[in-house]
Amino acid sequence: MKITENHSLKNNNTFGIDVQCSTFACIDSVEELEDFSENILKNEKFYILGGGSNTLFTKNFGGIIIHPEITGIEIVEESSESVVVCAAAGEEWDNLINFCIKNELYGLENLTAIPGLVGSAPVQNIGAYGVEVKDCILKVSGFDFSKKQLSEFSNAECGFSYRNSVFKANTKRDFLITHVFFRLSRKKRFNLSYNALAKTISDRYSEPTLKAISDTVREIRDSKLPDYRILGNCGSFFKNPVVSDGFCAKLLEKHPDLVVFDADGGNKKLSAGHLIEKCGWKGRRVGNAGVYPKQALVLVNYGNASPDEILNLAGMIVSDVRNEFGVELEMEINRV
Ligand SMILES: Cc1cc2nc3c(=O)[nH]c(=O)nc-3n(C[C@H](O)[C@H](O)[C@H](O)COP(=O)(O)OP(=O)(O)OC[C@H]3O[C@@H](n4cnc5c(N)ncnc54)[C@H](O)[C@@H]3O)c2cc1C
């Protein structure tokens, strides 16, 4: 375990926000976490931080930040059809993708190149190109600070929904995920429900492989999204708003070109990026913060943006979308 006091978080969040925390604790093992839990609970507040790619620090953090560095990825159960893989929270998400490619395990390939650590993936039920991680999660294990003990959540108990779970909602923020168990297929099967991915794959490959899908997803993402090492950002800043079928039909009468997808329960999901673009925000810059010119859903830090600059920009966007479409945008990122 490594502990630093008055730690700068600038390199621990992909927005590149320059704030400090009182204590930064890197935890290497479950045993270390159990031993250290009393100390953690003595602090007025604590926050679990992975790669910081879905976290916007709004001010200095006067508490303890726990950064899981527990590593390891292994197959723990095997049959001819499927395997169970156990991945530790501190592994880079892309290490797990590489493990799957190497071992020919199907299911997670569309989630290639999502920044961050394995332990954060269940928190907002990461998703991309028609796949959500919940479809492959068997269970999640970790340390429950309220009960001061290790425990497990089955897939159903995780309460997964669109970019949400019990770990993101306020119900279980005091649960540190140490390991995620995935059920992955040994049988070749791909999800090509996302048009841009399906088209590129069919143009290039008659018999796509796992690596081909993963490489193509990476290439499409690289062409659309800014590299946070160059231009600070947290990916999608807002969730795609889900509205009722009736509300959507009325909206389409006035704005027939809106981008709409089917959502659970007969509802409709609107493209937040398209709504923002229609309000004229794509590519606009306000001070050191701006809207990425190639993808309006991504807010970027052009240099030393303060959290307030980013939040003010977000506020202006929310207000314009509300006035123009009567739709309320909700932030996808975690504000701390
Ligand atoms: C360029 C870019 C592209 C992105 N694309 C996508 C995308 O396609 N799809 C998508 O869903 N997301 C996307 N994201 C968002 C982000 O990468 C994911 O949400 C990722 O899973 C966050 O991982 P992290 O480790 O960086 O999380 P952090 O920001 O460190 O943490 C996120 C949340 O998880 C909690 N948390 C972290 N670790 C643990 C743990 N071990 N136990 C319990 N709680 C924990 C934190 O407290 C926080 O609430 C993108 C971000 C960027 C910068």
The ligand as a Gaussian input file, in Angstrom:
#p B3LYP/6-31G(d) Opt

LIG

0 1
 C      -12.334000       9.298000     -24.443000
 C      -13.322000       8.575000     -23.561000
 C      -14.222000       7.696000     -24.130000
 C      -15.161000       7.025000     -23.325000
 N      -16.024000       6.152000     -23.914000
 C      -16.939000       5.488000     -23.169000
 C      -17.860000       4.564000     -23.775000
 O      -17.815000       4.318000     -24.983000
 N      -18.772000       3.957000     -22.981000
 C      -18.831000       4.178000     -21.645000
 O      -19.692000       3.578000     -20.970000
 N      -17.968000       5.038000     -21.037000
 C      -17.037000       5.699000     -21.762000
 N      -16.161000       6.580000     -21.163000
 C      -16.275000       6.826000     -19.712000
 C      -15.303000       5.980000     -18.852000
 O      -14.168000       5.615000     -19.589000
 C      -15.966000       4.727000     -18.294000
 O      -17.092000       5.069000     -17.535000
 C      -14.983000       3.920000     -17.409000
 O      -15.560000       2.713000     -17.006000
 C      -14.540000       4.716000     -16.192000
 O      -13.436000       4.046000     -15.630000
 P      -12.443000       4.782000     -14.617000
 O      -11.647000       3.719000     -13.935000
 O      -11.682000       5.824000     -15.307000
 O      -13.534000       5.413000     -13.630000
 P      -13.431000       6.550000     -12.517000
 O      -13.745000       7.865000     -13.147000
 O      -12.188000       6.433000     -11.744000
 O      -14.666000       6.127000     -11.611000
 C      -15.963000       6.122000     -12.157000
 C      -16.955000       5.761000     -11.043000
 O      -16.714000       4.438000     -10.599000
 C      -16.444000       4.427000      -9.194000
 N      -15.419000       3.402000      -9.007000
 C      -14.213000       3.328000      -9.611000
 N      -13.566000       2.213000      -9.252000
 C      -14.390000       1.570000      -8.389000
 C      -14.279000       0.359000      -7.641000
 N      -13.215000      -0.440000      -7.718000
 N      -15.307000       0.016000      -6.817000
 C      -16.411000       0.791000      -6.736000
 N      -16.572000       1.954000      -7.393000
 C      -15.571000       2.328000      -8.225000
 C      -15.975000       5.818000      -8.881000
 O      -16.185000       6.125000      -7.493000
 C      -16.850000       6.636000      -9.812000
 O      -18.138000       6.786000      -9.257000
 C      -15.195000       7.255000     -21.930000
 C      -14.271000       8.153000     -21.371000
 C      -13.329000       8.793000     -22.168000
 C      -12.336000       9.723000     -21.543000

